[in-house]
């Protein structure tokens, strides 16, 4: 009986877990040059090197804006 209860509990937990994921943010195809400039300027002051693998994209405009 205890094994069945544990199996049911795990099944319920696994079924509800995807509901905890945050929704995907809408992102435009336009590169966020202002953010790139801020990061690269900060990197220059610390001597760090920045290599953009996935440059930041601007958030998509909200519908109706």
CHARMM internal coordinates of N, CA and C (Angstrom, degrees):
IC EDIT
DIST 1 N 1 CA 1.4572
DIST 1 CA 1 C 1.5282
ANGL 1 N 1 CA 1 C 110.52
DIST 1 C 2 N 1.3144
ANGL 1 CA 1 C 2 N 116.50
DIHE 1 N 1 CA 1 C 2 N -42.79
DIST 2 N 2 CA 1.4540
ANGL 1 C 2 N 2 CA 120.55
DIHE 1 CA 1 C 2 N 2 CA -178.92
DIST 2 CA 2 C 1.5299
ANGL 2 N 2 CA 2 C 111.31
DIHE 1 C 2 N 2 CA 2 C -63.70
DIST 2 C 3 N 1.3172
ANGL 2 CA 2 C 3 N 116.91
DIHE 2 N 2 CA 2 C 3 N -36.44
DIST 3 N 3 CA 1.4552
ANGL 2 C 3 N 3 CA 121.71
DIHE 2 CA 2 C 3 N 3 CA 179.19
DIST 3 CA 3 C 1.5240
ANGL 3 N 3 CA 3 C 110.91
DIHE 2 C 3 N 3 CA 3 C -67.35
DIST 3 C 4 N 1.3035
ANGL 3 CA 3 C 4 N 117.50
DIHE 3 N 3 CA 3 C 4 N -37.73
DIST 4 N 4 CA 1.4690
ANGL 3 C 4 N 4 CA 121.79
DIHE 3 CA 3 C 4 N 4 CA 178.28
DIST 4 CA 4 C 1.5315
ANGL 4 N 4 CA 4 C 109.95
DIHE 3 C 4 N 4 CA 4 C -66.02
DIST 4 C 5 N 1.3172
ANGL 4 CA 4 C 5 N 116.33
DIHE 4 N 4 CA 4 C 5 N -43.75
DIST 5 N 5 CA 1.4583
ANGL 4 C 5 N 5 CA 120.52
DIHE 4 CA 4 C 5 N 5 CA 179.93
DIST 5 CA 5 C 1.5289
ANGL 5 N 5 CA 5 C 110.43
DIHE 4 C 5 N 5 CA 5 C -62.10
DIST 5 C 6 N 1.3218
ANGL 5 CA 5 C 6 N 117.22
DIHE 5 N 5 CA 5 C 6 N -41.56
DIST 6 N 6 CA 1.4537
ANGL 5 C 6 N 6 CA 121.20
DIHE 5 CA 5 C 6 N 6 CA 179.14
DIST 6 CA 6 C 1.5307
ANGL 6 N 6 CA 6 C 110.34
DIHE 5 C 6 N 6 CA 6 C -65.26
DIST 6 C 7 N 1.3215
ANGL 6 CA 6 C 7 N 117.64
DIHE 6 N 6 CA 6 C 7 N -40.34
DIST 7 N 7 CA 1.4619
ANGL 6 C 7 N 7 CA 121.57
DIHE 6 CA 6 C 7 N 7 CA 178.61
DIST 7 CA 7 C 1.5264
ANGL 7 N 7 CA 7 C 110.89
DIHE 6 C 7 N 7 CA 7 C -63.29
DIST 7 C 8 N 1.3138
ANGL 7 CA 7 C 8 N 117.09
DIHE 7 N 7 CA 7 C 8 N -43.08
DIST 8 N 8 CA 1.4649
ANGL 7 C 8 N 8 CA 121.19
DIHE 7 CA 7 C 8 N 8 CA 178.79
DIST 8 CA 8 C 1.5229
ANGL 8 N 8 CA 8 C 109.94
DIHE 7 C 8 N 8 CA 8 C -64.51
DIST 8 C 9 N 1.3172
ANGL 8 CA 8 C 9 N 117.10
DIHE 8 N 8 CA 8 C 9 N -42.61
DIST 9 N 9 CA 1.4616
ANGL 8 C 9 N 9 CA 121.12
DIHE 8 CA 8 C 9 N 9 CA 179.58
DIST 9 CA 9 C 1.5298
ANGL 9 N 9 CA 9 C 110.87
DIHE 8 C 9 N 9 CA 9 C -61.79
DIST 9 C 10 N 1.3078
ANGL 9 CA 9 C 10 N 117.40
DIHE 9 N 9 CA 9 C 10 N -44.06
DIST 10 N 10 CA 1.4595
ANGL 9 C 10 N 10 CA 120.99
DIHE 9 CA 9 C 10 N 10 CA 178.76
DIST 10 CA 10 C 1.5328
ANGL 10 N 10 CA 10 C 111.31
DIHE 9 C 10 N 10 CA 10 C -65.43
DIST 10 C 11 N 1.3196
ANGL 10 CA 10 C 11 N 116.68
DIHE 10 N 10 CA 10 C 11 N -38.95
DIST 11 N 11 CA 1.4564
ANGL 10 C 11 N 11 CA 120.96
DIHE 10 CA 10 C 11 N 11 CA 178.66
DIST 11 CA 11 C 1.5291
ANGL 11 N 11 CA 11 C 111.00
DIHE 10 C 11 N 11 CA 11 C -63.78
DIST 11 C 12 N 1.3243
ANGL 11 CA 11 C 12 N 116.62
DIHE 11 N 11 CA 11 C 12 N -44.06
DIST 12 N 12 CA 1.4703
ANGL 11 C 12 N 12 CA 120.95
DIHE 11 CA 11 C 12 N 12 CA 179.09
DIST 12 CA 12 C 1.5295
ANGL 12 N 12 CA 12 C 110.04
DIHE 11 C 12 N 12 CA 12 C -65.18
DIST 12 C 13 N 1.3269
ANGL 12 CA 12 C 13 N 117.05
DIHE 12 N 12 CA 12 C 13 N -41.84
DIST 13 N 13 CA 1.4658
ANGL 12 C 13 N 13 CA 120.55
DIHE 12 CA 12 C 13 N 13 CA 179.48
DIST 13 CA 13 C 1.5295
ANGL 13 N 13 CA 13 C 110.46
DIHE 12 C 13 N 13 CA 13 C -63.39
DIST 13 C 14 N 1.3154
ANGL 13 CA 13 C 14 N 117.14
DIHE 13 N 13 CA 13 C 14 N -43.24
DIST 14 N 14 CA 1.4642
ANGL 13 C 14 N 14 CA 121.12
DIHE 13 CA 13 C 14 N 14 CA -179.74
DIST 14 CA 14 C 1.5243
ANGL 14 N 14 CA 14 C 111.35
DIHE 13 C 14 N 14 CA 14 C -66.75
DIST 14 C 15 N 1.3066
ANGL 14 CA 14 C 15 N 117.33
DIHE 14 N 14 CA 14 C 15 N -34.09
DIST 15 N 15 CA 1.4651
ANGL 14 C 15 N 15 CA 121.20
DIHE 14 CA 14 C 15 N 15 CA -179.01
DIST 15 CA 15 C 1.5240
ANGL 15 N 15 CA 15 C 111.78
DIHE 14 C 15 N 15 CA 15 C -73.26
DIST 15 C 16 N 1.3179
ANGL 15 CA 15 C 16 N 117.88
DIHE 15 N 15 CA 15 C 16 N -30.33
DIST 16 N 16 CA 1.4642
ANGL 15 C 16 N 16 CA 120.45
DIHE 15 CA 15 C 16 N 16 CA -177.32
DIST 16 CA 16 C 1.5141
ANGL 16 N 16 CA 16 C 112.83
DIHE 15 C 16 N 16 CA 16 C -94.20
DIST 16 C 17 N 1.3091
ANGL 16 CA 16 C 17 N 118.82
DIHE 16 N 16 CA 16 C 17 N -11.96
DIST 17 N 17 CA 1.4586
ANGL 16 C 17 N 17 CA 121.86
DIHE 16 CA 16 C 17 N 17 CA -177.37
DIST 17 CA 17 C 1.5225
ANGL 17 N 17 CA 17 C 113.28
DIHE 16 C 17 N 17 CA 17 C -59.50
DIST 17 C 18 N 1.3175
ANGL 17 CA 17 C 18 N 120.64
DIHE 17 N 17 CA 17 C 18 N -43.09
DIST 18 N 18 CA 1.4713
ANGL 17 C 18 N 18 CA 119.04
DIHE 17 CA 17 C 18 N 18 CA 179.13
DIST 18 CA 18 C 1.5320
ANGL 18 N 18 CA 18 C 112.97
DIHE 17 C 18 N 18 CA 18 C -60.51
DIST 18 C 19 N 1.2988
ANGL 18 CA 18 C 19 N 119.03
DIHE 18 N 18 CA 18 C 19 N -22.99
DIST 19 N 19 CA 1.4558
ANGL 18 C 19 N 19 CA 122.03
DIHE 18 CA 18 C 19 N 19 CA 178.01
DIST 19 CA 19 C 1.5133
ANGL 19 N 19 CA 19 C 112.60
DIHE 18 C 19 N 19 CA 19 C -68.70
DIST 19 C 20 N 1.3296
ANGL 19 CA 19 C 20 N 118.04
DIHE 19 N 19 CA 19 C 20 N -16.11
DIST 20 N 20 CA 1.4592
ANGL 19 C 20 N 20 CA 122.08
DIHE 19 CA 19 C 20 N 20 CA 179.87
DIST 20 CA 20 C 1.5204
ANGL 20 N 20 CA 20 C 112.40
DIHE 19 C 20 N 20 CA 20 C -86.33
DIST 20 C 21 N 1.3002
ANGL 20 CA 20 C 21 N 117.80
DIHE 20 N 20 CA 20 C 21 N -12.00
DIST 21 N 21 CA 1.4605
ANGL 20 C 21 N 21 CA 121.10
DIHE 20 CA 20 C 21 N 21 CA -178.10
DIST 21 CA 21 C 1.5209
ANGL 21 N 21 CA 21 C 109.71
DIHE 20 C 21 N 21 CA 21 C -68.62
DIST 21 C 22 N 1.3180
ANGL 21 CA 21 C 22 N 115.91
DIHE 21 N 21 CA 21 C 22 N 142.95
DIST 22 N 22 CA 1.4566
ANGL 21 C 22 N 22 CA 118.92
DIHE 21 CA 21 C 22 N 22 CA 178.57
DIST 22 CA 22 C 1.5271
ANGL 22 N 22 CA 22 C 109.12
DIHE 21 C 22 N 22 CA 22 C -77.42
DIST 22 C 23 N 1.3207
ANGL 22 CA 22 C 23 N 116.23
DIHE 22 N 22 CA 22 C 23 N 149.97
DIST 23 N 23 CA 1.4700
ANGL 22 C 23 N 23 CA 118.64
DIHE 22 CA 22 C 23 N 23 CA -179.03
DIST 23 CA 23 C 1.5270
ANGL 23 N 23 CA 23 C 110.61
DIHE 22 C 23 N 23 CA 23 C -69.91
DIST 23 C 24 N 1.3034
ANGL 23 CA 23 C 24 N 116.42
DIHE 23 N 23 CA 23 C 24 N 150.29
DIST 24 N 24 CA 1.4570
ANGL 23 C 24 N 24 CA 121.04
DIHE 23 CA 23 C 24 N 24 CA 179.02
DIST 24 CA 24 C 1.5277
ANGL 24 N 24 CA 24 C 109.60
DIHE 23 C 24 N 24 CA 24 C -68.93
DIST 24 C 25 N 1.3280
ANGL 24 CA 24 C 25 N 115.64
DIHE 24 N 24 CA 24 C 25 N 137.39
DIST 25 N 25 CA 1.4620
ANGL 24 C 25 N 25 CA 120.27
DIHE 24 CA 24 C 25 N 25 CA 177.93
DIST 25 CA 25 C 1.5092
ANGL 25 N 25 CA 25 C 109.04
DIHE 24 C 25 N 25 CA 25 C -83.16
DIST 25 C 26 N 1.3076
ANGL 25 CA 25 C 26 N 115.36
DIHE 25 N 25 CA 25 C 26 N 142.37
DIST 26 N 26 CA 1.4598
ANGL 25 C 26 N 26 CA 120.09
DIHE 25 CA 25 C 26 N 26 CA 176.95
DIST 26 CA 26 C 1.5244
ANGL 26 N 26 CA 26 C 108.39
DIHE 25 C 26 N 26 CA 26 C -76.87
DIST 26 C 27 N 1.3178
ANGL 26 CA 26 C 27 N 116.28
DIHE 26 N 26 CA 26 C 27 N 130.91
DIST 27 N 27 CA 1.4579
ANGL 26 C 27 N 27 CA 121.61
DIHE 26 CA 26 C 27 N 27 CA -178.00
DIST 27 CA 27 C 1.5218
ANGL 27 N 27 CA 27 C 108.10
DIHE 26 C 27 N 27 CA 27 C -129.07
DIST 27 C 28 N 1.3205
ANGL 27 CA 27 C 28 N 115.62
DIHE 27 N 27 CA 27 C 28 N 137.61
DIST 28 N 28 CA 1.4599
ANGL 27 C 28 N 28 CA 119.17
DIHE 27 CA 27 C 28 N 28 CA 178.16
DIST 28 CA 28 C 1.5216
ANGL 28 N 28 CA 28 C 109.16
DIHE 27 C 28 N 28 CA 28 C -81.85
DIST 28 C 29 N 1.3251
ANGL 28 CA 28 C 29 N 116.11
DIHE 28 N 28 CA 28 C 29 N 175.05
DIST 29 N 29 CA 1.4644
ANGL 28 C 29 N 29 CA 121.30
DIHE 28 CA 28 C 29 N 29 CA 177.20
DIST 29 CA 29 C 1.5240
ANGL 29 N 29 CA 29 C 111.69
DIHE 28 C 29 N 29 CA 29 C -87.03
DIST 29 C 30 N 1.3262
ANGL 29 CA 29 C 30 N 116.74
DIHE 29 N 29 CA 29 C 30 N -4.10
DIST 30 N 30 CA 1.4576
ANGL 29 C 30 N 30 CA 121.13
DIHE 29 CA 29 C 30 N 30 CA -176.09
DIST 30 CA 30 C 1.5259
ANGL 30 N 30 CA 30 C 111.25
DIHE 29 C 30 N 30 CA 30 C -83.81
DIST 30 C 31 N 1.3287
ANGL 30 CA 30 C 31 N 116.40
DIHE 30 N 30 CA 30 C 31 N 129.37
DIST 31 N 31 CA 1.4674
ANGL 30 C 31 N 31 CA 121.64
DIHE 30 CA 30 C 31 N 31 CA 179.03
DIST 31 CA 31 C 1.5209
ANGL 31 N 31 CA 31 C 109.48
DIHE 30 C 31 N 31 CA 31 C -68.35
DIST 31 C 32 N 1.3386
ANGL 31 CA 31 C 32 N 116.41
DIHE 31 N 31 CA 31 C 32 N 138.49
DIST 32 N 32 CA 1.4624
ANGL 31 C 32 N 32 CA 122.38
DIHE 31 CA 31 C 32 N 32 CA 179.42
DIST 32 CA 32 C 1.5296
ANGL 32 N 32 CA 32 C 108.42
DIHE 31 C 32 N 32 CA 32 C -85.90
DIST 32 C 33 N 1.3267
ANGL 32 CA 32 C 33 N 115.86
DIHE 32 N 32 CA 32 C 33 N 84.50
DIST 33 N 33 CA 1.4623
ANGL 32 C 33 N 33 CA 121.18
DIHE 32 CA 32 C 33 N 33 CA -175.47
DIST 33 CA 33 C 1.5229
ANGL 33 N 33 CA 33 C 111.91
DIHE 32 C 33 N 33 CA 33 C -64.33
DIST 33 C 34 N 1.3177
ANGL 33 CA 33 C 34 N 118.17
DIHE 33 N 33 CA 33 C 34 N -33.43
DIST 34 N 34 CA 1.4668
ANGL 33 C 34 N 34 CA 120.95
DIHE 33 CA 33 C 34 N 34 CA 179.43
DIST 34 CA 34 C 1.5331
ANGL 34 N 34 CA 34 C 110.34
DIHE 33 C 34 N 34 CA 34 C -62.51
DIST 34 C 35 N 1.3234
ANGL 34 CA 34 C 35 N 117.30
DIHE 34 N 34 CA 34 C 35 N -41.68
DIST 35 N 35 CA 1.4572
ANGL 34 C 35 N 35 CA 120.48
DIHE 34 CA 34 C 35 N 35 CA 179.08
DIST 35 CA 35 C 1.5297
ANGL 35 N 35 CA 35 C 110.82
DIHE 34 C 35 N 35 CA 35 C -68.27
DIST 35 C 36 N 1.3204
ANGL 35 CA 35 C 36 N 116.13
DIHE 35 N 35 CA 35 C 36 N -40.16
DIST 36 N 36 CA 1.4659
ANGL 35 C 36 N 36 CA 120.03
DIHE 35 CA 35 C 36 N 36 CA 177.49
DIST 36 CA 36 C 1.5278
ANGL 36 N 36 CA 36 C 109.60
DIHE 35 C 36 N 36 CA 36 C -59.81
DIST 36 C 37 N 1.3317
ANGL 36 CA 36 C 37 N 116.67
DIHE 36 N 36 CA 36 C 37 N -45.52
DIST 37 N 37 CA 1.4652
ANGL 36 C 37 N 37 CA 120.67
DIHE 36 CA 36 C 37 N 37 CA 179.92
DIST 37 CA 37 C 1.5273
ANGL 37 N 37 CA 37 C 111.35
DIHE 36 C 37 N 37 CA 37 C -61.15
DIST 37 C 38 N 1.3473
ANGL 37 CA 37 C 38 N 117.66
DIHE 37 N 37 CA 37 C 38 N -43.18
DIST 38 N 38 CA 1.4700
ANGL 37 C 38 N 38 CA 120.63
DIHE 37 CA 37 C 38 N 38 CA 179.76
DIST 38 CA 38 C 1.5185
ANGL 38 N 38 CA 38 C 111.36
DIHE 37 C 38 N 38 CA 38 C -61.95
DIST 38 C 39 N 1.3308
ANGL 38 CA 38 C 39 N 116.52
DIHE 38 N 38 CA 38 C 39 N -45.20
DIST 39 N 39 CA 1.4642
ANGL 38 C 39 N 39 CA 120.75
DIHE 38 CA 38 C 39 N 39 CA -177.89
DIST 39 CA 39 C 1.5258
ANGL 39 N 39 CA 39 C 110.52
DIHE 38 C 39 N 39 CA 39 C -65.97
DIST 39 C 40 N 1.3197
ANGL 39 CA 39 C 40 N 116.73
DIHE 39 N 39 CA 39 C 40 N -44.29
DIST 40 N 40 CA 1.4565
ANGL 39 C 40 N 40 CA 119.62
DIHE 39 CA 39 C 40 N 40 CA -178.64
DIST 40 CA 40 C 1.5277
ANGL 40 N 40 CA 40 C 112.01
DIHE 39 C 40 N 40 CA 40 C -68.47
DIST 40 C 41 N 1.3234
ANGL 40 CA 40 C 41 N 118.19
DIHE 40 N 40 CA 40 C 41 N -34.55
DIST 41 N 41 CA 1.4606
ANGL 40 C 41 N 41 CA 121.70
DIHE 40 CA 40 C 41 N 41 CA 176.20
DIST 41 CA 41 C 1.5268
ANGL 41 N 41 CA 41 C 110.19
DIHE 40 C 41 N 41 CA 41 C -65.50
DIST 41 C 42 N 1.3509
ANGL 41 CA 41 C 42 N 116.62
DIHE 41 N 41 CA 41 C 42 N -42.25
DIST 42 N 42 CA 1.4646
ANGL 41 C 42 N 42 CA 120.54
DIHE 41 CA 41 C 42 N 42 CA 177.86
DIST 42 CA 42 C 1.5259
ANGL 42 N 42 CA 42 C 110.67
DIHE 41 C 42 N 42 CA 42 C -65.57
DIST 42 C 43 N 1.3171
ANGL 42 CA 42 C 43 N 116.52
DIHE 42 N 42 CA 42 C 43 N -35.89
DIST 43 N 43 CA 1.4685
ANGL 42 C 43 N 43 CA 120.43
DIHE 42 CA 42 C 43 N 43 CA 179.38
DIST 43 CA 43 C 1.5239
ANGL 43 N 43 CA 43 C 110.84
DIHE 42 C 43 N 43 CA 43 C -66.03
DIST 43 C 44 N 1.3208
ANGL 43 CA 43 C 44 N 117.05
DIHE 43 N 43 CA 43 C 44 N -37.38
DIST 44 N 44 CA 1.4629
ANGL 43 C 44 N 44 CA 120.14
DIHE 43 CA 43 C 44 N 44 CA 179.26
DIST 44 CA 44 C 1.5182
ANGL 44 N 44 CA 44 C 111.78
DIHE 43 C 44 N 44 CA 44 C -62.77
DIST 44 C 45 N 1.3324
ANGL 44 CA 44 C 45 N 116.82
DIHE 44 N 44 CA 44 C 45 N -36.81
DIST 45 N 45 CA 1.4613
ANGL 44 C 45 N 45 CA 119.60
DIHE 44 CA 44 C 45 N 45 CA -177.73
DIST 45 CA 45 C 1.5280
ANGL 45 N 45 CA 45 C 111.97
DIHE 44 C 45 N 45 CA 45 C -72.03
DIST 45 C 46 N 1.3184
ANGL 45 CA 45 C 46 N 117.17
DIHE 45 N 45 CA 45 C 46 N -23.48
DIST 46 N 46 CA 1.4698
ANGL 45 C 46 N 46 CA 120.08
DIHE 45 CA 45 C 46 N 46 CA -179.55
DIST 46 CA 46 C 1.5201
ANGL 46 N 46 CA 46 C 112.74
DIHE 45 C 46 N 46 CA 46 C -103.28
DIST 46 C 47 N 1.3277
ANGL 46 CA 46 C 47 N 116.83
DIHE 46 N 46 CA 46 C 47 N -5.98
DIST 47 N 47 CA 1.4590
ANGL 46 C 47 N 47 CA 119.89
DIHE 46 CA 46 C 47 N 47 CA -178.82
DIST 47 CA 47 C 1.5178
ANGL 47 N 47 CA 47 C 113.38
DIHE 46 C 47 N 47 CA 47 C 81.55
DIST 47 C 48 N 1.3389
ANGL 47 CA 47 C 48 N 117.20
DIHE 47 N 47 CA 47 C 48 N 9.82
DIST 48 N 48 CA 1.4658
ANGL 47 C 48 N 48 CA 121.02
DIHE 47 CA 47 C 48 N 48 CA 179.73
DIST 48 CA 48 C 1.5256
ANGL 48 N 48 CA 48 C 109.18
DIHE 47 C 48 N 48 CA 48 C -80.11
DIST 48 C 49 N 1.3201
ANGL 48 CA 48 C 49 N 115.68
DIHE 48 N 48 CA 48 C 49 N 155.67
DIST 49 N 49 CA 1.4516
ANGL 48 C 49 N 49 CA 121.56
DIHE 48 CA 48 C 49 N 49 CA 176.17
DIST 49 CA 49 C 1.5192
ANGL 49 N 49 CA 49 C 108.41
DIHE 48 C 49 N 49 CA 49 C -108.71
DIST 49 C 50 N 1.3152
ANGL 49 CA 49 C 50 N 117.00
DIHE 49 N 49 CA 49 C 50 N 136.12
DIST 50 N 50 CA 1.4630
ANGL 49 C 50 N 50 CA 121.61
DIHE 49 CA 49 C 50 N 50 CA 179.79
DIST 50 CA 50 C 1.5173
ANGL 50 N 50 CA 50 C 108.39
DIHE 49 C 50 N 50 CA 50 C -110.54
DIST 50 C 51 N 1.3235
ANGL 50 CA 50 C 51 N 115.92
DIHE 50 N 50 CA 50 C 51 N 129.52
DIST 51 N 51 CA 1.4614
ANGL 50 C 51 N 51 CA 121.22
DIHE 50 CA 50 C 51 N 51 CA 173.79
DIST 51 CA 51 C 1.5282
ANGL 51 N 51 CA 51 C 105.98
DIHE 50 C 51 N 51 CA 51 C -126.16
DIST 51 C 52 N 1.3127
ANGL 51 CA 51 C 52 N 115.99
DIHE 51 N 51 CA 51 C 52 N 111.59
DIST 52 N 52 CA 1.4566
ANGL 51 C 52 N 52 CA 120.95
DIHE 51 CA 51 C 52 N 52 CA -176.90
DIST 52 CA 52 C 1.5212
ANGL 52 N 52 CA 52 C 110.08
DIHE 51 C 52 N 52 CA 52 C -80.58
DIST 52 C 53 N 1.3112
ANGL 52 CA 52 C 53 N 116.20
DIHE 52 N 52 CA 52 C 53 N 114.68
DIST 53 N 53 CA 1.4545
ANGL 52 C 53 N 53 CA 121.57
DIHE 52 CA 52 C 53 N 53 CA 173.99
DIST 53 CA 53 C 1.5230
ANGL 53 N 53 CA 53 C 108.58
DIHE 52 C 53 N 53 CA 53 C -87.66
DIST 53 C 54 N 1.3169
ANGL 53 CA 53 C 54 N 115.88
DIHE 53 N 53 CA 53 C 54 N -46.52
DIST 54 N 54 CA 1.4665
ANGL 53 C 54 N 54 CA 123.05
DIHE 53 CA 53 C 54 N 54 CA 175.51
DIST 54 CA 54 C 1.5264
ANGL 54 N 54 CA 54 C 107.05
DIHE 53 C 54 N 54 CA 54 C -128.46
DIST 54 C 55 N 1.3268
ANGL 54 CA 54 C 55 N 117.94
DIHE 54 N 54 CA 54 C 55 N 94.00
DIST 55 N 55 CA 1.4619
ANGL 54 C 55 N 55 CA 119.53
DIHE 54 CA 54 C 55 N 55 CA -179.70
DIST 55 CA 55 C 1.5284
ANGL 55 N 55 CA 55 C 110.95
DIHE 54 C 55 N 55 CA 55 C -58.10
DIST 55 C 56 N 1.3375
ANGL 55 CA 55 C 56 N 116.85
DIHE 55 N 55 CA 55 C 56 N 146.60
DIST 56 N 56 CA 1.4625
ANGL 55 C 56 N 56 CA 119.30
DIHE 55 CA 55 C 56 N 56 CA -179.35
DIST 56 CA 56 C 1.5249
ANGL 56 N 56 CA 56 C 111.66
DIHE 55 C 56 N 56 CA 56 C -65.13
DIST 56 C 57 N 1.3108
ANGL 56 CA 56 C 57 N 115.33
DIHE 56 N 56 CA 56 C 57 N 143.83
DIST 57 N 57 CA 1.4633
ANGL 56 C 57 N 57 CA 122.12
DIHE 56 CA 56 C 57 N 57 CA 178.12
DIST 57 CA 57 C 1.5166
ANGL 57 N 57 CA 57 C 108.83
DIHE 56 C 57 N 57 CA 57 C -107.99
DIST 57 C 58 N 1.3069
ANGL 57 CA 57 C 58 N 116.10
DIHE 57 N 57 CA 57 C 58 N 150.54
DIST 58 N 58 CA 1.4599
ANGL 57 C 58 N 58 CA 120.87
DIHE 57 CA 57 C 58 N 58 CA 176.89
DIST 58 CA 58 C 1.5189
ANGL 58 N 58 CA 58 C 109.19
DIHE 57 C 58 N 58 CA 58 C -70.79
DIST 58 C 59 N 1.3397
ANGL 58 CA 58 C 59 N 117.52
DIHE 58 N 58 CA 58 C 59 N 143.08
DIST 59 N 59 CA 1.4688
ANGL 58 C 59 N 59 CA 119.42
DIHE 58 CA 58 C 59 N 59 CA 174.37
DIST 59 CA 59 C 1.5276
ANGL 59 N 59 CA 59 C 109.51
DIHE 58 C 59 N 59 CA 59 C -63.38
DIST 59 C 60 N 1.3021
ANGL 59 CA 59 C 60 N 116.11
DIHE 59 N 59 CA 59 C 60 N 145.84
DIST 60 N 60 CA 1.4594
ANGL 59 C 60 N 60 CA 120.55
DIHE 59 CA 59 C 60 N 60 CA 178.35
DIST 60 CA 60 C 1.5146
ANGL 60 N 60 CA 60 C 109.39
DIHE 59 C 60 N 60 CA 60 C -70.10
DIST 60 C 61 N 1.3062
ANGL 60 CA 60 C 61 N 116.15
DIHE 60 N 60 CA 60 C 61 N 146.89
DIST 61 N 61 CA 1.4556
ANGL 60 C 61 N 61 CA 121.66
DIHE 60 CA 60 C 61 N 61 CA 178.48
DIST 61 CA 61 C 1.5301
ANGL 61 N 61 CA 61 C 109.09
DIHE 60 C 61 N 61 CA 61 C -66.40
DIST 61 C 62 N 1.3236
ANGL 61 CA 61 C 62 N 115.69
DIHE 61 N 61 CA 61 C 62 N 141.83
DIST 62 N 62 CA 1.4631
ANGL 61 C 62 N 62 CA 119.92
DIHE 61 CA 61 C 62 N 62 CA 178.57
DIST 62 CA 62 C 1.5277
ANGL 62 N 62 CA 62 C 109.00
DIHE 61 C 62 N 62 CA 62 C -68.20
DIST 62 C 63 N 1.3221
ANGL 62 CA 62 C 63 N 117.23
DIHE 62 N 62 CA 62 C 63 N 143.67
DIST 63 N 63 CA 1.4613
ANGL 62 C 63 N 63 CA 119.91
DIHE 62 CA 62 C 63 N 63 CA 179.01
DIST 63 CA 63 C 1.5232
ANGL 63 N 63 CA 63 C 110.87
DIHE 62 C 63 N 63 CA 63 C -56.53
DIST 63 C 64 N 1.3189
ANGL 63 CA 63 C 64 N 116.36
DIHE 63 N 63 CA 63 C 64 N 134.11
DIST 64 N 64 CA 1.4618
ANGL 63 C 64 N 64 CA 120.52
DIHE 63 CA 63 C 64 N 64 CA 179.09
DIST 64 CA 64 C 1.5066
ANGL 64 N 64 CA 64 C 113.27
DIHE 63 C 64 N 64 CA 64 C 88.49
DIST 64 C 65 N 1.3395
ANGL 64 CA 64 C 65 N 118.17
DIHE 64 N 64 CA 64 C 65 N 2.33
DIST 65 N 65 CA 1.4682
ANGL 64 C 65 N 65 CA 120.82
DIHE 64 CA 64 C 65 N 65 CA -179.63
DIST 65 CA 65 C 1.5050
ANGL 65 N 65 CA 65 C 111.04
DIHE 64 C 65 N 65 CA 65 C -93.66
END
COOR INIT
IC SEED 1 N 1 CA 1 C
IC BUILD
